[in-house]
């Protein structure tokens, strides 16, 4: 376990596992509730999305179990292989015949009968790489040439490849992870501040130069200015929360999912939860994510070495911040970014990678420094 002392094995964090399983279980129920009408109309089978989501859950749980049994130091040895694989898969999303375009965005690739979103793997890969690199360069993190520049290059390549696929949300997540992990890793605040300032013009260009992103910002500022266009999603989402009230309409009784709310079973599934389970249901959802975040940071705090600490911290930031961003969008607090709700939204790539990430954290939680 590196050179920071002897370790001992302890039971893994059952509370973290329970919280994850509750979120996944809620996701399965709500995916069926949000998609049954759409699935019946489009595929002639109301349980179409439920069946697929159940398969994703089983695969994800198998991946989580395997990751929980795999000693986390193993990830040090495969980090460069993961970087190469992630870059290769991101590159494949630019190749006609392999890439899959949905809604104008080429974020997916076809691997035989399976469709996979490479940016999901890239997000976990950047966490593993940063955890490895920050531990390796701990004594030289104050140096720009060693502590900041190489990480900016690797992170920048990932961000550019993801932005080219019209996936602004994932690119934003990678940038956020990069900043947070460099901050706790010991990079100089002046360097990080300069990095943020330098990124602002690039952020402005990335938004202003693309018509649909610019419309999303304008819709965020005033959705009613284009209520049937760019502001339609957020208006329908807010209506869903209003109709839900304190206790909700009841499970399966929501109206906004009936072709009013686009992407009801993916990006805006929290709106369906708000309408059907009400404020109480949303508070329970927020409590689950808050508890997950707490257990994740506790795992990082108790990890026996710096690699484990950075790895658990990065995974916790990745999943928790993604949840915050998704919930901020559906509540009208952030511009629309096309980001799923971890563990709950429909989507095989996100669910599989997220559960593997939790498995890594469970393994880290099973070690203590003596």
Residue pairs with C-beta under 8 A, 6 or more apart in sequence:
1 7
1 73
1 304
1 305
1 308
1 367
2 73
2 135
2 305
2 306
2 307
4 304
4 305
4 306
4 369
5 304
5 369
5 370
6 369
6 370
7 304
7 305
7 367
7 368
7 369
7 370
8 367
8 368
8 370
9 366
9 367
9 368
10 365
10 366
10 367
10 368
11 366
12 68
12 362
12 363
12 365
12 366
13 295
13 298
13 299
13 361
13 362
13 365
13 366
15 291
15 295
16 292
16 295
16 296
16 299
16 358
16 361
16 362
16 365
17 358
17 362
19 288
19 291
19 292
19 295
20 64
20 292
20 343
20 355
20 358
22 288
23 288
23 289
23 292
23 342
23 343
23 344
24 57
24 60
24 61
24 343
24 344
24 351
24 355
26 273
26 285
26 288
26 344
27 53
27 269
27 341
27 343
27 344
27 345
27 346
27 351
28 50
28 53
28 54
28 57
29 251
30 265
30 269
30 272
30 273
30 276
30 344
31 49
31 50
31 53
31 265
31 269
31 344
31 345
31 346
32 47
32 49
32 50
32 53
33 251
33 252
33 254
33 257
33 272
33 276
34 254
34 257
34 264
34 265
34 269
34 272
34 346
35 48
35 49
35 50
35 257
35 264
35 265
35 346
36 46
36 47
36 49
36 50
36 252
37 46
37 257
37 258
37 259
38 49
38 257
38 259
38 264
38 265
39 45
39 46
39 47
39 48
39 49
39 50
40 46
40 48
42 48
45 51
49 265
49 346
52 346
52 348
53 346
53 351
55 348
56 347
56 348
56 351
56 352
57 351
59 348
59 352
60 351
60 352
60 354
60 355
60 356
61 355
63 352
63 355
63 356
63 359
64 355
64 356
64 358
64 359
64 362
65 359
66 356
66 359
67 356
67 357
67 358
67 359
67 360
67 362
67 363
68 359
68 360
68 362
68 363
68 366
69 363
70 359
70 360
70 363
71 363
72 307
72 308
72 311
72 360
72 363
72 364
72 367
73 307
75 82
75 128
75 131
75 132
75 311
75 360
76 132
76 307
79 125
79 128
79 129
79 132
82 121
82 125
82 128
82 129
83 125
83 129
83 154
85 121
85 125
86 118
86 121
86 122
86 125
86 158
87 157
87 158
87 161
89 109
89 116
89 118
89 121
89 122
90 118
90 119
90 122
90 158
90 161
90 162
90 165
91 161
92 98
92 99
92 109
92 118
93 99
93 106
93 107
93 108
93 109
93 118
93 165
94 106
94 164
94 165
98 109
98 110
99 106
99 108
99 109
99 110
100 106
100 108
100 109
100 110
100 115
101 108
102 108
104 166
104 212
105 165
105 166
105 167
105 338
106 165
106 166
107 117
107 118
107 119
107 165
107 166
107 167
107 170
108 115
108 116
108 117
108 349
109 115
109 116
109 118
114 348
115 348
116 348
116 349
117 347
117 349
117 350
119 162
119 165
119 167
119 170
120 170
120 349
120 350
120 352
120 353
121 349
121 353
122 158
122 161
122 162
122 170
122 174
123 170
123 173
123 174
123 177
123 318
123 353
124 315
124 318
124 353
124 356
124 357
125 158
126 154
126 155
126 158
126 174
126 177
126 178
127 177
127 181
127 311
127 314
127 315
127 318
127 357
128 311
128 314
129 154
130 151
130 177
130 178
130 181
130 182
130 185
130 310
130 314
131 181
131 307
131 310
131 311
131 314
132 307
133 150
133 151
134 141
134 181
134 182
134 185
134 186
134 306
134 310
135 305
135 306
135 307
135 310
137 146
137 147
138 185
138 186
138 306
140 146
140 147
141 147
141 185
141 186
141 187
142 186
142 187
142 188
144 188
144 191
147 182
147 185
147 186
147 187
147 188
147 191
148 182
148 187
148 188
148 191
148 192
148 195
151 178
151 182
152 178
152 195
155 174
155 175
155 178
158 174
159 171
159 174
159 175
162 170
162 171
162 174
163 171
163 206
166 210
167 338
168 206
168 213
168 337
168 338
169 325
169 337
169 338
169 339
170 339
172 325
172 337
173 318
173 321
173 322
173 325
173 339
175 199
176 317
176 321
177 314
177 317
177 318
177 321
179 192
179 195
179 196
180 313
180 314
180 317
180 321
181 310
181 313
181 314
181 317
182 192
183 189
183 192
184 310
184 313
185 310
206 213
207 213
207 214
207 217
208 214
212 230
215 226
215 229
215 230
216 230
216 335
216 336
216 337
217 335
218 225
218 226
218 230
219 225
219 226
219 229
219 230
219 231
219 234
219 335
219 336
220 234
220 332
220 334
220 335
220 336
222 231
223 230
223 231
223 234
223 235
223 238
223 332
224 231
224 235
225 231
226 232
227 235
232 262
233 261
233 262
233 263
233 268
233 336
234 329
234 330
234 332
234 336
236 256
236 260
236 261
236 262
236 268
236 271
237 256
237 261
237 268
237 271
237 330
237 331
237 332
238 331
238 332
239 256
239 260
240 254
240 256
240 261
240 271
240 272
240 274
240 275
241 271
241 274
241 275
241 282
241 331
243 249
243 254
243 255
243 256
243 275
244 254
244 274
244 275
244 276
244 277
244 278
244 279
244 281
244 282
245 278
245 279
246 278
246 279
246 280
247 277
247 278
247 279
247 280
248 274
248 275
248 276
248 277
248 278
248 280
248 281
249 255
249 275
249 276
249 278
250 276
251 276
251 277
252 276
253 276
254 272
254 275
254 276
255 275
256 264
256 271
256 272
256 275
257 264
257 265
257 272
257 275
261 268
261 271
261 272
262 268
264 271
264 272
265 272
265 345
265 346
266 340
266 345
266 346
266 347
267 326
267 329
267 330
267 336
267 338
267 339
267 340
267 341
267 345
268 330
269 341
269 344
269 345
269 346
270 282
270 285
270 326
270 327
270 330
270 341
270 344
271 330
273 281
273 282
273 285
273 344
274 281
274 282
274 330
277 284
285 344
286 327
289 320
289 323
289 324
289 327
292 316
292 319
292 320
293 316
293 320
296 312
296 313
296 315
296 316
296 319
296 320
296 361
297 312
297 313
297 316
299 312
299 316
299 361
299 364
299 365
300 308
300 309
300 310
300 311
300 312
300 313
300 316
300 364
301 309
302 365
302 368
303 309
303 311
303 312
303 364
303 367
304 367
304 368
304 369
305 369
308 364
308 367
311 360
311 361
311 364
312 360
312 361
312 364
312 365
315 357
315 358
315 360
315 361
316 361
318 357
319 342
319 354
319 357
319 358
322 339
322 340
322 341
322 342
323 341
323 342
325 334
325 337
325 339
326 339
326 340
326 341
326 342
326 345
327 341
328 334
329 335
329 336
329 337
329 339
340 346
340 347
340 350
342 350
342 354
343 351
343 354
343 355
